[in-house]
Amino acid sequence: MTATVSHPLTAQADDRFSASSPRLSLAPVGPAPALLDGAWWPRSRDLGAELPSLIAVLDPLWGRITRVTVNPTHWPAVPRKVPVAGHVVKVGWFLPEQDPHELLLLSYRVGRWNLLVVPPQTPPDSAAWLMAAASDPLGTWTASRLMEEEARSLTAYEADRAVEAVWDSEGGHEAREPAARPRILAVTAAVPPQPMGR
Protein backbone atom coordinates (compact mmCIF):
# COMPACT_ATOMS: atom_id res chain seq x y z
CA MET A 1 0.00 0.00 0.00
CA THR A 2 1.34 3.40 -0.86
CA ALA A 3 0.11 5.84 1.69
CA THR A 4 0.92 9.48 1.76
CA VAL A 5 0.17 11.09 5.05
CA SER A 6 0.34 14.49 3.53
CA HIS A 7 -1.45 16.97 1.39
CA PRO A 8 -0.92 17.53 -2.33
CA LEU A 9 2.67 18.47 -3.06
CA THR A 10 2.14 22.00 -4.31
CA ALA A 11 3.27 25.31 -2.92
CA GLN A 12 -0.34 26.50 -2.58
CA ALA A 13 -1.40 23.36 -0.72
CA ASP A 14 1.65 23.58 1.50
CA ASP A 15 0.65 27.09 2.57
CA ARG A 16 -2.96 26.07 3.36
CA PHE A 17 -2.17 23.30 5.83
CA SER A 18 -0.62 23.28 9.24
CA ALA A 19 3.15 23.33 9.39
CA SER A 20 2.89 20.58 12.00
CA SER A 21 1.40 17.94 9.67
CA PRO A 22 4.22 15.79 8.27
CA ARG A 23 4.73 15.22 4.57
CA LEU A 24 5.20 11.47 4.57
CA SER A 25 4.88 8.62 2.08
CA LEU A 26 4.96 5.02 3.29
CA ALA A 27 5.67 1.92 1.24
CA PRO A 28 3.10 -0.86 1.08
CA VAL A 29 4.01 -4.14 2.65
CA GLY A 30 5.61 -6.12 -0.16
CA PRO A 31 6.69 -9.71 -0.72
CA ALA A 32 10.27 -8.80 0.18
CA PRO A 33 11.42 -5.87 2.28
CA ALA A 34 12.62 -2.89 0.24
CA LEU A 35 15.68 -0.90 1.26
CA LEU A 36 13.45 2.03 2.20
CA ASP A 37 10.09 2.06 3.95
CA GLY A 38 9.07 5.41 2.53
CA ALA A 39 10.06 9.06 2.58
CA TRP A 40 9.69 12.09 4.81
CA TRP A 41 9.85 15.68 3.54
CA PRO A 42 10.48 17.91 6.56
CA ARG A 43 9.88 21.66 6.36
CA SER A 44 13.22 22.58 7.94
CA ARG A 45 16.54 21.17 9.14
CA ASP A 46 15.50 21.65 12.77
CA LEU A 47 15.35 18.01 13.85
CA GLY A 48 14.04 18.83 17.33
CA ALA A 49 11.09 20.73 15.86
CA GLU A 50 10.36 18.32 12.99
CA LEU A 51 10.51 14.90 14.71
CA PRO A 52 7.54 15.22 17.12
CA SER A 53 4.89 15.51 14.40
CA LEU A 54 6.48 12.71 12.35
CA ILE A 55 6.65 10.33 15.29
CA ALA A 56 3.14 11.24 16.45
CA VAL A 57 1.84 9.98 13.08
CA LEU A 58 4.03 6.86 13.03
CA ASP A 59 3.46 5.70 16.64
CA PRO A 60 -0.08 4.39 15.97
CA LEU A 61 1.02 2.76 12.70
CA TRP A 62 4.28 1.12 13.70
CA GLY A 63 4.14 0.93 17.49
CA ARG A 64 5.74 3.41 19.82
CA ILE A 65 8.92 4.80 18.26
CA THR A 66 11.60 4.76 20.95
CA ARG A 67 14.78 5.71 19.08
CA VAL A 68 15.75 7.63 15.95
CA THR A 69 19.16 7.82 14.33
CA VAL A 70 20.45 10.16 11.65
CA ASN A 71 23.68 11.02 9.92
CA PRO A 72 24.43 14.59 11.14
CA THR A 73 25.77 15.70 7.74
CA HIS A 74 22.52 17.52 6.86
CA TRP A 75 21.30 18.35 10.38
CA PRO A 76 22.86 21.43 12.05
CA ALA A 77 21.94 20.14 15.52
CA VAL A 78 20.95 16.67 16.68
CA PRO A 79 19.09 16.70 20.01
CA ARG A 80 19.72 13.79 22.37
CA LYS A 81 16.02 13.44 23.28
CA VAL A 82 12.75 14.68 21.80
CA PRO A 83 9.45 14.71 23.73
CA VAL A 84 6.61 13.18 21.69
CA ALA A 85 2.99 12.78 22.83
CA GLY A 86 3.61 11.53 26.35
CA HIS A 87 6.97 9.80 25.86
CA VAL A 88 10.56 10.67 25.06
CA VAL A 89 12.35 9.49 21.91
CA LYS A 90 16.11 9.10 22.09
CA VAL A 91 17.99 10.50 19.10
CA GLY A 92 21.43 9.33 18.04
CA TRP A 93 23.72 9.80 15.10
CA PHE A 94 26.25 7.85 13.08
CA LEU A 95 28.57 9.38 10.51
CA PRO A 96 30.08 6.64 8.34
CA GLU A 97 27.56 3.91 9.16
CA GLN A 98 24.35 5.71 8.19
CA ASP A 99 23.29 7.09 4.82
CA PRO A 100 23.25 10.93 5.09
CA HIS A 101 19.81 11.05 3.40
CA GLU A 102 18.16 8.50 5.68
CA LEU A 103 16.30 8.50 8.97
CA LEU A 104 16.22 5.24 10.95
CA LEU A 105 13.31 4.71 13.34
CA LEU A 106 13.23 1.95 15.96
CA SER A 107 10.27 0.66 17.91
CA TYR A 108 11.06 -1.37 21.01
CA ARG A 109 10.38 -5.07 20.32
CA VAL A 110 8.47 -4.24 17.11
CA GLY A 111 10.89 -3.34 14.35
CA ARG A 112 12.88 -0.77 12.44
CA TRP A 113 12.11 1.43 9.47
CA ASN A 114 14.27 3.46 7.12
CA LEU A 115 12.93 6.65 5.55
CA LEU A 116 14.46 8.78 2.83
CA VAL A 117 14.73 12.37 4.05
CA VAL A 118 13.78 14.67 1.19
CA PRO A 119 15.62 17.99 1.71
CA PRO A 120 13.24 20.75 2.87
CA GLN A 121 14.12 23.07 -0.05
CA THR A 122 13.31 20.42 -2.69
CA PRO A 123 10.85 21.62 -5.37
CA PRO A 124 7.43 19.91 -5.13
CA ASP A 125 7.73 17.93 -8.39
CA SER A 126 11.13 16.54 -7.37
CA ALA A 127 9.84 15.77 -3.87
CA ALA A 128 6.85 13.92 -5.35
CA TRP A 129 9.13 11.74 -7.48
CA LEU A 130 11.49 11.03 -4.58
CA MET A 131 8.63 10.15 -2.23
CA ALA A 132 7.03 7.82 -4.75
CA ALA A 133 10.35 6.13 -5.57
CA ALA A 134 11.20 5.65 -1.87
CA SER A 135 7.76 4.13 -1.31
CA ASP A 136 8.18 1.45 -3.98
CA PRO A 137 7.79 -1.88 -2.14
CA LEU A 138 10.28 -3.49 -4.52
CA GLY A 139 12.74 -0.61 -4.32
CA THR A 140 16.41 -1.52 -4.46
CA TRP A 141 17.98 1.94 -4.28
CA THR A 142 19.46 3.48 -1.18
CA ALA A 143 18.46 6.96 -0.05
CA SER A 144 21.69 8.46 -1.43
CA ARG A 145 21.23 6.66 -4.76
CA LEU A 146 17.72 8.11 -5.10
CA MET A 147 19.06 11.60 -4.38
CA GLU A 148 21.81 11.10 -6.99
CA GLU A 149 19.28 9.90 -9.58
CA GLU A 150 17.03 12.91 -8.96
CA ALA A 151 20.01 15.29 -9.31
CA ARG A 152 21.07 13.54 -12.54
CA SER A 153 17.55 13.68 -13.93
CA LEU A 154 17.19 17.36 -13.05
CA THR A 155 20.56 18.18 -14.64
CA ALA A 156 19.62 16.31 -17.83
CA TYR A 157 16.24 18.06 -17.96
CA GLU A 158 17.82 21.49 -17.52
CA ALA A 159 20.44 20.72 -20.21
CA ASP A 160 17.67 19.66 -22.62
CA ARG A 161 15.77 22.87 -21.87
CA ALA A 162 18.92 24.96 -22.48
CA VAL A 163 19.53 23.29 -25.87
CA GLU A 164 15.89 23.82 -26.79
CA ALA A 165 16.09 27.50 -25.75
CA VAL A 166 19.12 28.02 -28.03
CA TRP A 167 17.29 26.24 -30.86
CA ASP A 168 14.25 28.48 -30.33
CA SER A 169 16.37 31.66 -30.16
CA GLU A 170 17.97 30.75 -33.48
CA GLY A 171 14.58 30.34 -35.16
CA GLY A 172 14.39 26.55 -34.83
CA HIS A 173 10.66 26.57 -34.15
CA GLU A 174 7.94 28.63 -32.57
CA ALA A 175 8.15 29.29 -28.84
CA ARG A 176 5.74 27.13 -26.86
CA GLU A 177 4.94 26.20 -23.31
CA PRO A 178 7.83 24.33 -21.67
CA ALA A 179 7.28 20.61 -21.43
CA ALA A 180 7.03 19.24 -17.93
CA ARG A 181 9.51 16.62 -16.80
CA PRO A 182 7.93 13.20 -16.68
CA ARG A 183 7.42 12.37 -13.02
CA ILE A 184 6.01 9.65 -10.85
CA LEU A 185 3.37 11.26 -8.69
CA ALA A 186 2.90 10.40 -5.05
CA VAL A 187 -0.47 8.91 -4.20
CA THR A 188 -2.52 10.37 -1.40
CA ALA A 189 -4.54 7.80 0.50
CA ALA A 190 -5.83 6.90 3.93
CA VAL A 191 -3.37 4.94 6.02
CA PRO A 192 -4.69 1.49 6.97
CA PRO A 193 -3.08 -0.41 9.84
CA GLN A 194 0.24 -1.98 8.93
CA PRO A 195 2.02 -5.06 10.24
CA MET A 196 4.60 -4.20 12.83
CA GLY A 197 8.29 -4.17 11.93
CA ARG A 198 10.40 -6.03 9.43
PAKEFI-263146 format. One record per residue: residue in one letter; z, x, y of N, C-alpha, C in turn. Coordinates in pm, whole numbers, padded with zeros to 5 digits, always signed. Example, Ala and Ser with C-alpha at 12.3 -4.5 7.8 and 13.67 -1.06 7.14 Angstrom:
2
A+00780+01319-00569+00780+01230-00450+00780+01320-00330;S+00708+01285-00225+00714+01367-00106+00787+01290+00003;
***
This chain:
198
M+00000+00085-00115+00000+00000+00000+00000+00089+00122;T-00090+00063+00213-00086+00134+00340-00014+00044+00436;A+00093+00091+00489+00169+00011+00584+00185+00090+00711;T+00155+00027+00820+00176+00092+00948+00284+00016+01019;V+00398+00078+01035+00505+00017+01109+00482+00064+01252;S+00400-00009+01319+00353+00034+01449+00280-00080+01513;H+00224-00051+01626+00139-00145+01697+00004-00079+01707;P-00101-00153+01746-00233-00092+01753-00230+00038+01832;L-00308+00135+01787-00306+00267+01847-00397+00274+01968;T-00357+00207+02075-00431+00214+02200-00332+00241+02311;A-00380+00297+02420-00292+00327+02531-00230+00199+02587;Q-00310+00091+02596-00258-00034+02650-00149-00091+02559;A-00172-00088+02430-00072-00140+02336+00053-00055+02341;D+00036+00076+02354+00150+00165+02358+00240+00135+02478;D+00179+00096+02590+00257+00065+02709+00331-00068+02696;R+00278-00162+02617+00336-00296+02607+00460-00300+02520;F+00474-00208+02427+00583-00217+02330+00692-00117+02360;S+00806-00144+02307+00924-00062+02328+00901+00082+02286;A+00950+00173+02367+00939+00315+02333+01025+00349+02212;S+01113+00258+02171+01200+00289+02058+01137+00252+01924;S+01028+00175+01923+00967+00140+01794+00878+00255+01748;P+00902+00304+01627+00827+00422+01579+00682+00387+01543;R+00596+00484+01565+00457+00473+01522+00451+00547+01389;L+00438+00470+01283+00457+00520+01147+00355+00457+01053;S+00300+00537+00965+00208+00488+00862+00256+00544+00729;L+00278+00455+00632+00329+00496+00502+00224+00478+00394;A+00219+00572+00302+00124+00567+00192+00168+00464+00089;P+00071+00398+00024+00108+00310-00086+00154+00394-00204;V+00224+00333-00293+00265+00401-00414+00142+00414-00501;G+00106+00537-00535-00016+00561-00612+00014+00605-00753;P-00091+00626-00833-00072+00669-00971-00010+00807-00981;A-00041+00893-00883+00018+01027-00880+00067+01052-00739;P+00178+01120-00722+00228+01142-00587+00133+01228-00504;A+00106+01185-00382+00024+01262-00289+00112+01370-00227;L+00049+01464-00157+00126+01568-00090+00205+01513+00028;L+00152+01407+00089+00220+01345+00203+00248+01198+00172;D+00358+01149+00226+00395+01009+00206+00360+00922+00327;G+00291+00981+00422+00253+00907+00541+00256+00997+00663;A+00259+00932+00780+00258+01006+00906+00346+00937+01009;W+00397+01016+01099+00481+00969+01209+00424+01027+01337;W+00408+00943+01439+00354+00985+01568+00461+00965+01674;P+00549+01063+01692+00656+01048+01791+00600+01046+01933;R+00678+00995+02026+00636+00988+02166+00671+01113+02246;S+00755+01199+02189+00794+01322+02258+00833+01428+02155;R+00865+01547+02204+00914+01654+02117+01067+01664+02122;D+01131+01556+02162+01277+01550+02165+01324+01491+02032;L+01351+01578+01937+01385+01535+01801+01510+01448+01798;G+01610+01482+01879+01733+01404+01883+01711+01261+01932;A+01616+01243+02021+01586+01109+02073+01491+01032+01982;E+01403+01102+01912+01299+01036+01832+01346+00996+01691;L+01432+01077+01630+01471+01051+01490+01546+00919+01467;P+01638+00876+01554+01712+00754+01522+01625+00632+01495;S+01522+00608+01575+01440+00489+01551+01357+00504+01424;L+01310+00625+01394+01235+00648+01271+01323+00620+01149;I+01440+00679+01148+01529+00665+01033+01581+00522+01019;A+01601+00453+01130+01645+00314+01124+01542+00226+01053;V+01414+00258+01068+01308+00184+00998+01301+00225+00851;L+01318+00354+00822+01303+00403+00686+01424+00376+00596;D+01544+00370+00651+01664+00346+00570+01650+00224+00478;P+01609+00107+00529+01597-00008+00439+01484+00006+00336;L+01383+00086+00367+01270+00102+00276+01297+00203+00166;W+01358+00314+00203+01370+00428+00112+01514+00457+00072;G+01609+00381+00116+01749+00414+00093+01798+00497+00209;R+01926+00505+00226+01982+00574+00341+01936+00719+00348;I+01869+00754+00457+01826+00892+00480+01950+00972+00520;T+01976+01081+00449+02095+01160+00476+02065+01296+00539;R+01943+01345+00520+01908+01478+00571+01761+01480+00609;V+01732+01554+00716+01595+01575+00763+01578+01724+00786;T+01462+01777+00749+01433+01916+00782+01298+01923+00852;V+01287+02021+00941+01165+02045+01016+01141+02195+01024;N+01021+02231+01062+00992+02368+01102+01005+02366+01254;P+01088+02452+01314+01114+02443+01459+00999+02489+01548;T+00886+02528+01492+00774+02577+01570+00735+02481+01682;H+00732+02350+01654+00686+02252+01752+00800+02169+01813;W+00924+02204+01782+01038+02130+01835+01120+02224+01923;P+01130+02197+02053+01205+02286+02143+01353+02300+02106;A+01411+02191+02056+01552+02194+02014+01566+02112+01887;V+01642+02165+01793+01668+02095+01667+01818+02068+01660;P+01857+01940+01677+02001+01909+01670+02052+01926+01528;R+02179+01956+01513+02237+01972+01379+02264+01838+01313;K+02299+01737+01395+02328+01602+01344+02273+01499+01442;V+02231+01385+01385+02180+01275+01468+02247+01147+01420;P+02314+01073+01511+02373+00945+01471+02264+00839+01457;V+02269+00765+01345+02169+00661+01318+02238+00539+01260;A+02236+00429+01328+02283+00299+01278+02403+00308+01184;G+02513+00360+01231+02635+00361+01153+02655+00481+01062;H+02564+00575+01058+02586+00697+00980+02525+00816+01054;V+02555+00933+01004+02506+01056+01067+02407+01123+00972;V+02293+01165+01027+02191+01235+00949+02197+01382+00986;K+02209+01467+00886+02209+01611+00910+02065+01659+00926;V+02044+01747+01022+01910+01799+01050+01912+01950+01031;G+01815+01999+00957+01804+02143+00933+01662+02189+00962;W+01644+02319+00957+01510+02372+00980+01484+02494+00893;F+01355+02512+00864+01308+02625+00785+01180+02675+00849;L+01172+02804+00876+01051+02857+00938+00939+02881+00838;P+00950+02980+00750+00834+03008+00664+00816+02906+00551;E+00923+02842+00509+00916+02756+00391+00857+02619+00419;Q+00862+02571+00543+00819+02435+00571+00698+02434+00663;D+00603+02349+00629+00482+02329+00709+00524+02292+00852;P+00468+02356+00955+00509+02325+01093+00471+02185+01139;H+00383+02116+01066+00340+01981+01105+00400+01875+01014;E+00510+01908+00948+00568+01816+00850+00715+01791+00875;L+00757+01670+00844+00897+01630+00850+00938+01594+00708;L+01045+01652+00659+01095+01622+00524+01219+01536+00538;L+01220+01423+00468+01334+01331+00471+01394+01323+00331;L+01526+01329+00323+01596+01323+00195+01693+01206+00195;S+01698+01136+00084+01791+01027+00066+01879+01062-00054;Y+02007+01065-00034+02101+01106-00137+02079+01027-00265;R+02052+01094-00373+02032+01038-00507+01912+00943-00517;V+01825+00938-00416+01711+00847-00424+01580+00924-00425;G+01560+01015-00334+01435+01089-00334+01409+01164-00205;R+01287+01214-00195+01244+01288-00077+01105+01243-00039;W+01076+01253+00090+00947+01211+00143+00901+01311+00247;N+00771+01335+00250+00712+01427+00346+00619+01348+00438;L+00640+01360+00568+00555+01293+00665+00484+01394+00752;L+00356+01371+00777+00283+01446+00878+00339+01406+01013;V+00363+01503+01101+00405+01473+01237+00282+01489+01326;V+00233+01378+01377+00119+01378+01467+00173+01417+01605;P+00119+01521+01669+00171+01562+01799+00171+01447+01900;P+00275+01436+01981+00287+01324+02075+00167+01308+02169;Q+00105+01417+02210-00005+01412+02307-00140+01382+02242;T-00144+01356+02113-00269+01331+02042-00335+01203+02094;P-00467+01208+02120-00537+01085+02162-00530+00978+02053;P-00529+00850+02090-00513+00743+01991-00614+00745+01877;D-00742+00775+01904-00839+00773+01793-00812+00886+01694;S-00773+01002+01743-00737+01113+01654-00611+01081+01576;A-00512+01021+01644-00387+00984+01577-00414+00882+01466;A-00502+00787+01493-00535+00685+01392-00596+00751+01268;W-00687+00845+01288-00748+00913+01174-00644+00993+01097;L-00561+01068+01168-00458+01149+01103-00360+01062+01024;M-00318+00951+01083-00223+00863+01015-00283+00800+00891;A-00409+00761+00900-00475+00703+00782-00494+00809+00673;A-00536+00929+00711-00557+01035+00613-00426+01076+00546;A-00318+01082+00622-00187+01120+00565-00131+01010+00476;S-00179+00888+00492-00131+00776+00413-00216+00748+00290;D-00313+00834+00263-00398+00818+00145-00315+00850+00021;P-00299+00754-00071-00214+00779-00188-00268+00887-00281;L-00394+00922-00267-00452+01028-00349-00475+01154-00268;G-00413+01161-00151-00432+01274-00061-00392+01407-00122;T-00474+01508-00098-00446+01641-00152-00436+01746-00041;W-00438+01703+00084-00428+01798+00194-00286+01806+00246;T-00249+01926+00286-00118+01946+00348-00124+01895+00492;A-00011+01888+00556-00005+01846+00696-00086+01941+00784;S-00069+02071+00765-00143+02169+00846-00293+02159+00820;R-00332+02134+00697-00476+02123+00666-00536+02001+00734;L-00462+01890+00740-00510+01772+00811-00526+01801+00960;M-00430+01872+01018-00438+01906+01160-00558+01997+01186;E-00584+02092+01096-00699+02181+01110-00830+02102+01100;E-00837+02009+01007-00958+01928+00990-00983+01841+01113;E-00879+01783+01170-00896+01703+01291-00944+01790+01406;A-00887+01909+01422-00931+02001+01529-01077+02041+01508;R-01116+02071+01384-01254+02107+01354-01348+01992+01384;S-01311+01873+01344-01393+01755+01368-01409+01728+01517;L-01300+01741+01592-01305+01719+01736-01393+01824+01804;T-01381+01949+01762-01464+02056+01818-01612+02030+01789;A-01644+01991+01667-01783+01962+01631-01837+01844+01712;Y-01755+01741+01728-01796+01624+01806-01824+01664+01951;E-01733+01741+02010-01752+01782+02149-01874+01873+02165;A-01901+01959+02067-02021+02044+02072-02147+01958+02064;D-02147+01859+01977-02262+01767+01966-02285+01693+02098;R-02176+01648+02159-02187+01577+02287-02240+01670+02396;A-02200+01797+02396-02248+01892+02496-02397+01917+02479;V-02443+01933+02355-02587+01953+02329-02665+01830+02374;E-02613+01713+02343-02679+01589+02382-02683+01576+02535;A-02577+01616+02603-02575+01609+02750-02682+01700+02810;V-02699+01820+02754-02803+01912+02802-02940+01849+02777;W-02960+01795+02659-03086+01729+02624-03116+01617+02725;D-03015+01534+02752-03033+01425+02848-03065+01478+02988;S-02996+01584+03031-03016+01637+03166-03155+01700+03182;E-03214+01739+03071-03348+01797+03075-03457+01693+03050;G-03418+01565+03050-03516+01458+03034-03546+01424+02890;G-03459+01464+02798-03483+01439+02655-03494+01293+02621;H-03408+01210+02674-03415+01066+02657-03325+00999+02758;E-03335+00871+02766-03257+00794+02863-03107+00811+02836;A-03030+00811+02944-02884+00815+02929-02839+00685+02864;R-02739+00693+02779-02686+00574+02713-02536+00592+02696;E-02475+00488+02646-02331+00494+02620-02302+00601+02516;P-02197+00682+02533-02167+00783+02433-02128+00718+02300;A-02176+00778+02195-02143+00728+02061-02000+00766+02027;A-01930+00675+01965-01793+00703+01924-01795+00788+01798;R-01693+00874+01785-01680+00951+01662-01648+00857+01548;P-01708+00877+01432-01668+00793+01320-01524+00825+01282;R-01444+00723+01264-01302+00742+01237-01258+00650+01125;I-01152+00688+01060-01085+00601+00965-00974+00536+01044;L-00969+00405+01047-00869+00337+01126-00744+00311+01043;A-00630+00322+01107-00505+00290+01040-00495+00139+01024;V-00435+00094+00917-00420-00047+00891-00281-00089+00931;T-00271-00201+01000-00140-00252+01037-00105-00364+00941;A+00011-00354+00879+00050-00454+00780+00201-00462+00774;A+00249-00569+00714+00393-00583+00690+00432-00480+00585;V+00556-00439+00587+00602-00337+00494+00681-00402+00383;P+00622-00414+00262+00697-00469+00149+00794-00365+00095;P+00892-00405+00017+00984-00308-00041+00908-00207-00125;Q+00957-00083-00122+00893+00024-00198+00992+00079-00301;P+00937+00134-00411+01024+00202-00506+01090+00320-00438;M+01207+00354-00482+01283+00460-00420+01241+00597-00474;G+01213+00689-00384+01193+00829-00417+01072+00861-00502;R+01054+00991-00521+00943+01040-00603+00993+01067-00742;
***
